Amino acid sequence: MNRITAKTFRSLGAALILSGMMTGCTVFPSKEAPRVMDFPVPEGLKISDVARPQSLRIDTPSASEPFNSKRILAKPEPWEFRVYGGVRWRDTTPVILRDMLTGAFRATAGFGDVIMDTGPGNADLTLATEITAFHTLSHGDRTRATVAIYAQLITNRSRETLCARSFAVSALAQDNSIDSIVQAFGNAGEKLAEGVIGWAKACEAGQAQSFSGNRSGQAALM
């Protein structure tokens, strides 16, 4: 009788443990997903009067940490980054920037064809970029979304760099809410798209000198 009782208790204990493990997967609620934000193609970009016949490939920008992530970043001090909680970009910063620039170049119809580096097609030119800033900066109670890149326009046949230029843009947020912050990033993206598209067209047309003042310069679009 004692042997049967002990065996029964062991079996019952194992069943209770297994039941508890299974219940633990369903009883505790899963963590709520963060808000997912986009970096959209700007609306109302001016359509080019003359389209360049060349095709253009937009490479995914290179970026080091912490920019190579989905986190929305703030930089309250020159030596410190912080992360906005409960929210993220829909994809990594390089991907959302590539997608935005691709959509903007297509919307303005400034080149014969515009493709991404993820596609199988070939192109005459490549826009290669490096992200050097994609965060907010605080000035007292005012917050600015800041985006900065180093851009190169490369001819794919010879791999020669036709033009190179740094761009730095920023836009003021109405307040410190995440919605205003993301809207400010969108406004900064519009300025960046307009600047890069105009520069790329002028470079390809052999007018980079008159457009930027020199072959490699700094553009600050506030």
PADOGU-894397 format. One record per residue (C-alpha): residue in one letter; x, y, z. Coordinates in nm, 2 decimals. Example, Ala and Ser with C-alpha at 12.3 -4.5 7.8 and 13.67 -1.06 7.14 Angstrom:
BEGIN
<vogu><residuo>A</residuo><X>1.23</X><Y>-0.45</Y><Z>0.78</Z></vogu>
<vogu><residuo>S</residuo><X>1.37</X><Y>-0.11</Y><Z>0.71</Z></vogu>
//
This chain:
BEGIN
<vogu><residuo>M</residuo><X>0.00</X><Y>0.00</Y><Z>0.00</Z></vogu>
<vogu><residuo>N</residuo><X>0.28</X><Y>0.24</Y><Z>0.09</Z></vogu>
<vogu><residuo>R</residuo><X>0.46</X><Y>0.16</Y><Z>-0.24</Z></vogu>
<vogu><residuo>I</residuo><X>0.14</X><Y>0.22</Y><Z>-0.44</Z></vogu>
<vogu><residuo>T</residuo><X>0.08</X><Y>0.55</Y><Z>-0.25</Z></vogu>
<vogu><residuo>A</residuo><X>0.44</X><Y>0.67</Y><Z>-0.31</Z></vogu>
<vogu><residuo>K</residuo><X>0.42</X><Y>0.59</Y><Z>-0.68</Z></vogu>
<vogu><residuo>T</residuo><X>0.09</X><Y>0.76</Y><Z>-0.70</Z></vogu>
<vogu><residuo>F</residuo><X>0.22</X><Y>1.07</Y><Z>-0.54</Z></vogu>
<vogu><residuo>R</residuo><X>0.52</X><Y>1.08</Y><Z>-0.77</Z></vogu>
<vogu><residuo>S</residuo><X>0.30</X><Y>1.05</Y><Z>-1.07</Z></vogu>
<vogu><residuo>L</residuo><X>0.06</X><Y>1.31</Y><Z>-0.94</Z></vogu>
<vogu><residuo>G</residuo><X>0.35</X><Y>1.55</Y><Z>-0.87</Z></vogu>
<vogu><residuo>A</residuo><X>0.50</X><Y>1.51</Y><Z>-1.22</Z></vogu>
<vogu><residuo>A</residuo><X>0.15</X><Y>1.58</Y><Z>-1.37</Z></vogu>
<vogu><residuo>L</residuo><X>0.11</X><Y>1.89</Y><Z>-1.16</Z></vogu>
<vogu><residuo>I</residuo><X>0.46</X><Y>2.02</Y><Z>-1.26</Z></vogu>
<vogu><residuo>L</residuo><X>0.38</X><Y>1.96</Y><Z>-1.63</Z></vogu>
<vogu><residuo>S</residuo><X>0.04</X><Y>2.12</Y><Z>-1.59</Z></vogu>
<vogu><residuo>G</residuo><X>0.20</X><Y>2.42</Y><Z>-1.42</Z></vogu>
<vogu><residuo>M</residuo><X>0.46</X><Y>2.46</Y><Z>-1.70</Z></vogu>
<vogu><residuo>M</residuo><X>0.19</X><Y>2.46</Y><Z>-1.97</Z></vogu>
<vogu><residuo>T</residuo><X>-0.03</X><Y>2.70</Y><Z>-1.77</Z></vogu>
<vogu><residuo>G</residuo><X>0.26</X><Y>2.94</Y><Z>-1.73</Z></vogu>
<vogu><residuo>C</residuo><X>0.27</X><Y>2.99</Y><Z>-2.11</Z></vogu>
<vogu><residuo>T</residuo><X>-0.08</X><Y>3.11</Y><Z>-2.12</Z></vogu>
<vogu><residuo>V</residuo><X>-0.18</X><Y>3.27</Y><Z>-1.79</Z></vogu>
<vogu><residuo>F</residuo><X>0.08</X><Y>3.55</Y><Z>-1.79</Z></vogu>
<vogu><residuo>P</residuo><X>0.00</X><Y>3.82</Y><Z>-2.05</Z></vogu>
<vogu><residuo>S</residuo><X>0.25</X><Y>3.88</Y><Z>-2.32</Z></vogu>
<vogu><residuo>K</residuo><X>0.44</X><Y>4.21</Y><Z>-2.32</Z></vogu>
<vogu><residuo>E</residuo><X>0.26</X><Y>4.48</Y><Z>-2.52</Z></vogu>
<vogu><residuo>A</residuo><X>0.43</X><Y>4.55</Y><Z>-2.85</Z></vogu>
<vogu><residuo>P</residuo><X>0.59</X><Y>4.89</Y><Z>-2.88</Z></vogu>
<vogu><residuo>R</residuo><X>0.45</X><Y>5.16</Y><Z>-3.11</Z></vogu>
<vogu><residuo>V</residuo><X>0.60</X><Y>5.12</Y><Z>-3.46</Z></vogu>
<vogu><residuo>M</residuo><X>0.69</X><Y>5.43</Y><Z>-3.65</Z></vogu>
<vogu><residuo>D</residuo><X>0.76</X><Y>5.50</Y><Z>-4.01</Z></vogu>
<vogu><residuo>F</residuo><X>1.00</X><Y>5.74</Y><Z>-4.19</Z></vogu>
<vogu><residuo>P</residuo><X>0.77</X><Y>5.80</Y><Z>-4.49</Z></vogu>
<vogu><residuo>V</residuo><X>0.84</X><Y>5.94</Y><Z>-4.84</Z></vogu>
<vogu><residuo>P</residuo><X>0.78</X><Y>6.31</Y><Z>-4.82</Z></vogu>
<vogu><residuo>E</residuo><X>0.46</X><Y>6.43</Y><Z>-4.99</Z></vogu>
<vogu><residuo>G</residuo><X>0.45</X><Y>6.72</Y><Z>-5.23</Z></vogu>
<vogu><residuo>L</residuo><X>0.80</X><Y>6.68</Y><Z>-5.37</Z></vogu>
<vogu><residuo>K</residuo><X>0.85</X><Y>6.87</Y><Z>-5.69</Z></vogu>
<vogu><residuo>I</residuo><X>0.85</X><Y>6.66</Y><Z>-6.01</Z></vogu>
<vogu><residuo>S</residuo><X>1.16</X><Y>6.72</Y><Z>-6.22</Z></vogu>
<vogu><residuo>D</residuo><X>1.12</X><Y>6.93</Y><Z>-6.54</Z></vogu>
<vogu><residuo>V</residuo><X>1.38</X><Y>6.72</Y><Z>-6.71</Z></vogu>
<vogu><residuo>A</residuo><X>1.45</X><Y>6.35</Y><Z>-6.63</Z></vogu>
<vogu><residuo>R</residuo><X>1.81</X><Y>6.23</Y><Z>-6.66</Z></vogu>
<vogu><residuo>P</residuo><X>1.82</X><Y>5.92</Y><Z>-6.88</Z></vogu>
<vogu><residuo>Q</residuo><X>2.05</X><Y>5.73</Y><Z>-6.65</Z></vogu>
<vogu><residuo>S</residuo><X>1.92</X><Y>5.47</Y><Z>-6.41</Z></vogu>
<vogu><residuo>L</residuo><X>2.01</X><Y>5.50</Y><Z>-6.04</Z></vogu>
<vogu><residuo>R</residuo><X>2.06</X><Y>5.24</Y><Z>-5.77</Z></vogu>
<vogu><residuo>I</residuo><X>2.01</X><Y>5.34</Y><Z>-5.40</Z></vogu>
<vogu><residuo>D</residuo><X>2.24</X><Y>5.14</Y><Z>-5.18</Z></vogu>
<vogu><residuo>T</residuo><X>2.14</X><Y>5.07</Y><Z>-4.82</Z></vogu>
<vogu><residuo>P</residuo><X>2.34</X><Y>5.32</Y><Z>-4.61</Z></vogu>
<vogu><residuo>S</residuo><X>2.62</X><Y>5.20</Y><Z>-4.40</Z></vogu>
<vogu><residuo>A</residuo><X>2.59</X><Y>5.28</Y><Z>-4.02</Z></vogu>
<vogu><residuo>S</residuo><X>2.76</X><Y>5.19</Y><Z>-3.70</Z></vogu>
<vogu><residuo>E</residuo><X>2.59</X><Y>5.14</Y><Z>-3.37</Z></vogu>
<vogu><residuo>P</residuo><X>2.37</X><Y>5.28</Y><Z>-3.23</Z></vogu>
<vogu><residuo>F</residuo><X>2.24</X><Y>5.40</Y><Z>-3.57</Z></vogu>
<vogu><residuo>N</residuo><X>2.23</X><Y>5.05</Y><Z>-3.71</Z></vogu>
<vogu><residuo>S</residuo><X>1.92</X><Y>4.96</Y><Z>-3.52</Z></vogu>
<vogu><residuo>K</residuo><X>1.54</X><Y>5.01</Y><Z>-3.49</Z></vogu>
<vogu><residuo>R</residuo><X>1.57</X><Y>5.24</Y><Z>-3.18</Z></vogu>
<vogu><residuo>I</residuo><X>1.46</X><Y>5.60</Y><Z>-3.19</Z></vogu>
<vogu><residuo>L</residuo><X>1.75</X><Y>5.79</Y><Z>-3.04</Z></vogu>
<vogu><residuo>A</residuo><X>1.81</X><Y>6.10</Y><Z>-2.84</Z></vogu>
<vogu><residuo>K</residuo><X>2.15</X><Y>6.26</Y><Z>-2.77</Z></vogu>
<vogu><residuo>P</residuo><X>2.11</X><Y>6.48</Y><Z>-2.46</Z></vogu>
<vogu><residuo>E</residuo><X>2.48</X><Y>6.52</Y><Z>-2.41</Z></vogu>
<vogu><residuo>P</residuo><X>2.77</X><Y>6.50</Y><Z>-2.67</Z></vogu>
<vogu><residuo>W</residuo><X>2.89</X><Y>6.18</Y><Z>-2.50</Z></vogu>
<vogu><residuo>E</residuo><X>2.56</X><Y>6.01</Y><Z>-2.44</Z></vogu>
<vogu><residuo>F</residuo><X>2.28</X><Y>5.84</Y><Z>-2.64</Z></vogu>
<vogu><residuo>R</residuo><X>1.94</X><Y>5.75</Y><Z>-2.49</Z></vogu>
<vogu><residuo>V</residuo><X>1.65</X><Y>5.55</Y><Z>-2.63</Z></vogu>
<vogu><residuo>Y</residuo><X>1.28</X><Y>5.66</Y><Z>-2.65</Z></vogu>
<vogu><residuo>G</residuo><X>1.09</X><Y>5.39</Y><Z>-2.46</Z></vogu>
<vogu><residuo>G</residuo><X>0.79</X><Y>5.20</Y><Z>-2.59</Z></vogu>
<vogu><residuo>V</residuo><X>0.85</X><Y>5.29</Y><Z>-2.95</Z></vogu>
<vogu><residuo>R</residuo><X>1.07</X><Y>5.19</Y><Z>-3.24</Z></vogu>
<vogu><residuo>W</residuo><X>1.12</X><Y>5.24</Y><Z>-3.62</Z></vogu>
<vogu><residuo>R</residuo><X>0.95</X><Y>4.98</Y><Z>-3.84</Z></vogu>
<vogu><residuo>D</residuo><X>1.30</X><Y>4.87</Y><Z>-3.95</Z></vogu>
<vogu><residuo>T</residuo><X>1.66</X><Y>4.96</Y><Z>-3.90</Z></vogu>
<vogu><residuo>T</residuo><X>1.76</X><Y>5.32</Y><Z>-3.96</Z></vogu>
<vogu><residuo>P</residuo><X>1.96</X><Y>5.23</Y><Z>-4.28</Z></vogu>
<vogu><residuo>V</residuo><X>1.67</X><Y>5.05</Y><Z>-4.43</Z></vogu>
<vogu><residuo>I</residuo><X>1.41</X><Y>5.32</Y><Z>-4.36</Z></vogu>
<vogu><residuo>L</residuo><X>1.64</X><Y>5.59</Y><Z>-4.49</Z></vogu>
<vogu><residuo>R</residuo><X>1.71</X><Y>5.38</Y><Z>-4.81</Z></vogu>
<vogu><residuo>D</residuo><X>1.34</X><Y>5.33</Y><Z>-4.86</Z></vogu>
<vogu><residuo>M</residuo><X>1.26</X><Y>5.70</Y><Z>-4.81</Z></vogu>
<vogu><residuo>L</residuo><X>1.53</X><Y>5.81</Y><Z>-5.06</Z></vogu>
<vogu><residuo>T</residuo><X>1.42</X><Y>5.55</Y><Z>-5.31</Z></vogu>
<vogu><residuo>G</residuo><X>1.06</X><Y>5.66</Y><Z>-5.29</Z></vogu>
<vogu><residuo>A</residuo><X>1.16</X><Y>6.03</Y><Z>-5.31</Z></vogu>
<vogu><residuo>F</residuo><X>1.38</X><Y>5.98</Y><Z>-5.62</Z></vogu>
<vogu><residuo>R</residuo><X>1.09</X><Y>5.79</Y><Z>-5.79</Z></vogu>
<vogu><residuo>A</residuo><X>0.84</X><Y>6.05</Y><Z>-5.69</Z></vogu>
<vogu><residuo>T</residuo><X>1.04</X><Y>6.33</Y><Z>-5.85</Z></vogu>
<vogu><residuo>A</residuo><X>1.11</X><Y>6.14</Y><Z>-6.17</Z></vogu>
<vogu><residuo>G</residuo><X>1.46</X><Y>6.29</Y><Z>-6.19</Z></vogu>
<vogu><residuo>F</residuo><X>1.62</X><Y>5.97</Y><Z>-6.33</Z></vogu>
<vogu><residuo>G</residuo><X>1.51</X><Y>5.72</Y><Z>-6.60</Z></vogu>
<vogu><residuo>D</residuo><X>1.48</X><Y>5.44</Y><Z>-6.34</Z></vogu>
<vogu><residuo>V</residuo><X>1.54</X><Y>5.41</Y><Z>-5.97</Z></vogu>
<vogu><residuo>I</residuo><X>1.60</X><Y>5.07</Y><Z>-5.80</Z></vogu>
<vogu><residuo>M</residuo><X>1.72</X><Y>4.94</Y><Z>-5.46</Z></vogu>
<vogu><residuo>D</residuo><X>2.03</X><Y>4.74</Y><Z>-5.40</Z></vogu>
<vogu><residuo>T</residuo><X>1.81</X><Y>4.45</Y><Z>-5.30</Z></vogu>
<vogu><residuo>G</residuo><X>1.68</X><Y>4.41</Y><Z>-5.65</Z></vogu>
<vogu><residuo>P</residuo><X>1.83</X><Y>4.21</Y><Z>-5.93</Z></vogu>
<vogu><residuo>G</residuo><X>1.86</X><Y>4.48</Y><Z>-6.19</Z></vogu>
<vogu><residuo>N</residuo><X>2.16</X><Y>4.68</Y><Z>-6.30</Z></vogu>
<vogu><residuo>A</residuo><X>2.19</X><Y>5.06</Y><Z>-6.30</Z></vogu>
<vogu><residuo>D</residuo><X>2.42</X><Y>5.32</Y><Z>-6.45</Z></vogu>
<vogu><residuo>L</residuo><X>2.48</X><Y>5.50</Y><Z>-6.12</Z></vogu>
<vogu><residuo>T</residuo><X>2.48</X><Y>5.42</Y><Z>-5.75</Z></vogu>
<vogu><residuo>L</residuo><X>2.40</X><Y>5.65</Y><Z>-5.46</Z></vogu>
<vogu><residuo>A</residuo><X>2.61</X><Y>5.53</Y><Z>-5.16</Z></vogu>
<vogu><residuo>T</residuo><X>2.56</X><Y>5.69</Y><Z>-4.82</Z></vogu>
<vogu><residuo>E</residuo><X>2.69</X><Y>5.67</Y><Z>-4.47</Z></vogu>
<vogu><residuo>I</residuo><X>2.47</X><Y>5.77</Y><Z>-4.17</Z></vogu>
<vogu><residuo>T</residuo><X>2.65</X><Y>6.00</Y><Z>-3.93</Z></vogu>
<vogu><residuo>A</residuo><X>2.35</X><Y>6.13</Y><Z>-3.73</Z></vogu>
<vogu><residuo>F</residuo><X>1.99</X><Y>6.01</Y><Z>-3.68</Z></vogu>
<vogu><residuo>H</residuo><X>1.88</X><Y>6.14</Y><Z>-3.35</Z></vogu>
<vogu><residuo>T</residuo><X>1.72</X><Y>6.42</Y><Z>-3.16</Z></vogu>
<vogu><residuo>L</residuo><X>1.92</X><Y>6.70</Y><Z>-2.99</Z></vogu>
<vogu><residuo>S</residuo><X>1.78</X><Y>6.91</Y><Z>-2.70</Z></vogu>
<vogu><residuo>H</residuo><X>1.84</X><Y>7.28</Y><Z>-2.66</Z></vogu>
<vogu><residuo>G</residuo><X>1.67</X><Y>7.39</Y><Z>-2.34</Z></vogu>
<vogu><residuo>D</residuo><X>1.30</X><Y>7.29</Y><Z>-2.38</Z></vogu>
<vogu><residuo>R</residuo><X>1.34</X><Y>7.27</Y><Z>-2.76</Z></vogu>
<vogu><residuo>T</residuo><X>1.41</X><Y>6.94</Y><Z>-2.94</Z></vogu>
<vogu><residuo>R</residuo><X>1.54</X><Y>6.90</Y><Z>-3.30</Z></vogu>
<vogu><residuo>A</residuo><X>1.54</X><Y>6.59</Y><Z>-3.51</Z></vogu>
<vogu><residuo>T</residuo><X>1.88</X><Y>6.57</Y><Z>-3.68</Z></vogu>
<vogu><residuo>V</residuo><X>1.98</X><Y>6.36</Y><Z>-3.98</Z></vogu>
<vogu><residuo>A</residuo><X>2.33</X><Y>6.37</Y><Z>-4.13</Z></vogu>
<vogu><residuo>I</residuo><X>2.48</X><Y>6.16</Y><Z>-4.41</Z></vogu>
<vogu><residuo>Y</residuo><X>2.79</X><Y>6.14</Y><Z>-4.63</Z></vogu>
<vogu><residuo>A</residuo><X>2.69</X><Y>6.08</Y><Z>-4.99</Z></vogu>
<vogu><residuo>Q</residuo><X>2.87</X><Y>5.96</Y><Z>-5.30</Z></vogu>
<vogu><residuo>L</residuo><X>2.74</X><Y>5.93</Y><Z>-5.65</Z></vogu>
<vogu><residuo>I</residuo><X>2.93</X><Y>5.65</Y><Z>-5.83</Z></vogu>
<vogu><residuo>T</residuo><X>2.93</X><Y>5.55</Y><Z>-6.19</Z></vogu>
<vogu><residuo>N</residuo><X>2.89</X><Y>5.17</Y><Z>-6.19</Z></vogu>
<vogu><residuo>R</residuo><X>3.09</X><Y>5.11</Y><Z>-6.51</Z></vogu>
<vogu><residuo>S</residuo><X>3.42</X><Y>5.25</Y><Z>-6.38</Z></vogu>
<vogu><residuo>R</residuo><X>3.33</X><Y>5.26</Y><Z>-6.01</Z></vogu>
<vogu><residuo>E</residuo><X>3.45</X><Y>5.62</Y><Z>-6.01</Z></vogu>
<vogu><residuo>T</residuo><X>3.31</X><Y>5.87</Y><Z>-5.76</Z></vogu>
<vogu><residuo>L</residuo><X>3.16</X><Y>6.15</Y><Z>-5.96</Z></vogu>
<vogu><residuo>C</residuo><X>3.07</X><Y>6.37</Y><Z>-5.66</Z></vogu>
<vogu><residuo>A</residuo><X>3.08</X><Y>6.34</Y><Z>-5.28</Z></vogu>
<vogu><residuo>R</residuo><X>2.91</X><Y>6.56</Y><Z>-5.03</Z></vogu>
<vogu><residuo>S</residuo><X>2.80</X><Y>6.58</Y><Z>-4.66</Z></vogu>
<vogu><residuo>F</residuo><X>2.44</X><Y>6.67</Y><Z>-4.58</Z></vogu>
<vogu><residuo>A</residuo><X>2.31</X><Y>6.77</Y><Z>-4.23</Z></vogu>
<vogu><residuo>V</residuo><X>1.95</X><Y>6.86</Y><Z>-4.18</Z></vogu>
<vogu><residuo>S</residuo><X>1.73</X><Y>6.92</Y><Z>-3.88</Z></vogu>
<vogu><residuo>A</residuo><X>1.37</X><Y>7.01</Y><Z>-3.80</Z></vogu>
<vogu><residuo>L</residuo><X>1.22</X><Y>7.15</Y><Z>-3.48</Z></vogu>
<vogu><residuo>A</residuo><X>0.96</X><Y>6.93</Y><Z>-3.29</Z></vogu>
<vogu><residuo>Q</residuo><X>0.65</X><Y>7.12</Y><Z>-3.17</Z></vogu>
<vogu><residuo>D</residuo><X>0.69</X><Y>6.95</Y><Z>-2.83</Z></vogu>
<vogu><residuo>N</residuo><X>0.86</X><Y>6.66</Y><Z>-2.66</Z></vogu>
<vogu><residuo>S</residuo><X>0.58</X><Y>6.40</Y><Z>-2.74</Z></vogu>
<vogu><residuo>I</residuo><X>0.69</X><Y>6.10</Y><Z>-2.95</Z></vogu>
<vogu><residuo>D</residuo><X>0.44</X><Y>6.20</Y><Z>-3.21</Z></vogu>
<vogu><residuo>S</residuo><X>0.60</X><Y>6.54</Y><Z>-3.25</Z></vogu>
<vogu><residuo>I</residuo><X>0.94</X><Y>6.39</Y><Z>-3.25</Z></vogu>
<vogu><residuo>V</residuo><X>0.86</X><Y>6.15</Y><Z>-3.53</Z></vogu>
<vogu><residuo>Q</residuo><X>0.70</X><Y>6.43</Y><Z>-3.73</Z></vogu>
<vogu><residuo>A</residuo><X>1.01</X><Y>6.63</Y><Z>-3.69</Z></vogu>
<vogu><residuo>F</residuo><X>1.21</X><Y>6.34</Y><Z>-3.83</Z></vogu>
<vogu><residuo>G</residuo><X>0.97</X><Y>6.33</Y><Z>-4.13</Z></vogu>
<vogu><residuo>N</residuo><X>1.03</X><Y>6.71</Y><Z>-4.19</Z></vogu>
<vogu><residuo>A</residuo><X>1.40</X><Y>6.66</Y><Z>-4.17</Z></vogu>
<vogu><residuo>G</residuo><X>1.37</X><Y>6.37</Y><Z>-4.42</Z></vogu>
<vogu><residuo>E</residuo><X>1.19</X><Y>6.60</Y><Z>-4.66</Z></vogu>
<vogu><residuo>K</residuo><X>1.47</X><Y>6.85</Y><Z>-4.65</Z></vogu>
<vogu><residuo>L</residuo><X>1.73</X><Y>6.58</Y><Z>-4.69</Z></vogu>
<vogu><residuo>A</residuo><X>1.55</X><Y>6.43</Y><Z>-4.99</Z></vogu>
<vogu><residuo>E</residuo><X>1.52</X><Y>6.76</Y><Z>-5.17</Z></vogu>
<vogu><residuo>G</residuo><X>1.89</X><Y>6.84</Y><Z>-5.11</Z></vogu>
<vogu><residuo>V</residuo><X>2.02</X><Y>6.50</Y><Z>-5.22</Z></vogu>
<vogu><residuo>I</residuo><X>1.80</X><Y>6.48</Y><Z>-5.53</Z></vogu>
<vogu><residuo>G</residuo><X>1.90</X><Y>6.82</Y><Z>-5.65</Z></vogu>
<vogu><residuo>W</residuo><X>2.27</X><Y>6.75</Y><Z>-5.59</Z></vogu>
<vogu><residuo>A</residuo><X>2.26</X><Y>6.41</Y><Z>-5.76</Z></vogu>
<vogu><residuo>K</residuo><X>2.09</X><Y>6.55</Y><Z>-6.07</Z></vogu>
<vogu><residuo>A</residuo><X>2.34</X><Y>6.84</Y><Z>-6.09</Z></vogu>
<vogu><residuo>C</residuo><X>2.63</X><Y>6.61</Y><Z>-6.04</Z></vogu>
<vogu><residuo>E</residuo><X>2.52</X><Y>6.37</Y><Z>-6.31</Z></vogu>
<vogu><residuo>A</residuo><X>2.46</X><Y>6.66</Y><Z>-6.55</Z></vogu>
<vogu><residuo>G</residuo><X>2.82</X><Y>6.78</Y><Z>-6.49</Z></vogu>
<vogu><residuo>Q</residuo><X>2.70</X><Y>7.09</Y><Z>-6.29</Z></vogu>
<vogu><residuo>A</residuo><X>2.81</X><Y>6.99</Y><Z>-5.94</Z></vogu>
<vogu><residuo>Q</residuo><X>3.05</X><Y>7.28</Y><Z>-5.92</Z></vogu>
<vogu><residuo>S</residuo><X>2.78</X><Y>7.54</Y><Z>-5.97</Z></vogu>
<vogu><residuo>F</residuo><X>2.53</X><Y>7.35</Y><Z>-5.75</Z></vogu>
<vogu><residuo>S</residuo><X>2.75</X><Y>7.30</Y><Z>-5.44</Z></vogu>
<vogu><residuo>G</residuo><X>3.04</X><Y>7.54</Y><Z>-5.49</Z></vogu>
<vogu><residuo>N</residuo><X>3.30</X><Y>7.26</Y><Z>-5.48</Z></vogu>
<vogu><residuo>R</residuo><X>3.33</X><Y>6.89</Y><Z>-5.54</Z></vogu>
<vogu><residuo>S</residuo><X>3.32</X><Y>6.79</Y><Z>-5.18</Z></vogu>
<vogu><residuo>G</residuo><X>3.14</X><Y>7.03</Y><Z>-4.94</Z></vogu>
<vogu><residuo>Q</residuo><X>2.91</X><Y>7.06</Y><Z>-4.64</Z></vogu>
<vogu><residuo>A</residuo><X>2.54</X><Y>7.13</Y><Z>-4.68</Z></vogu>
<vogu><residuo>A</residuo><X>2.36</X><Y>7.24</Y><Z>-4.36</Z></vogu>
<vogu><residuo>L</residuo><X>1.98</X><Y>7.25</Y><Z>-4.43</Z></vogu>
<vogu><residuo>M</residuo><X>1.80</X><Y>7.40</Y><Z>-4.13</Z></vogu>
//
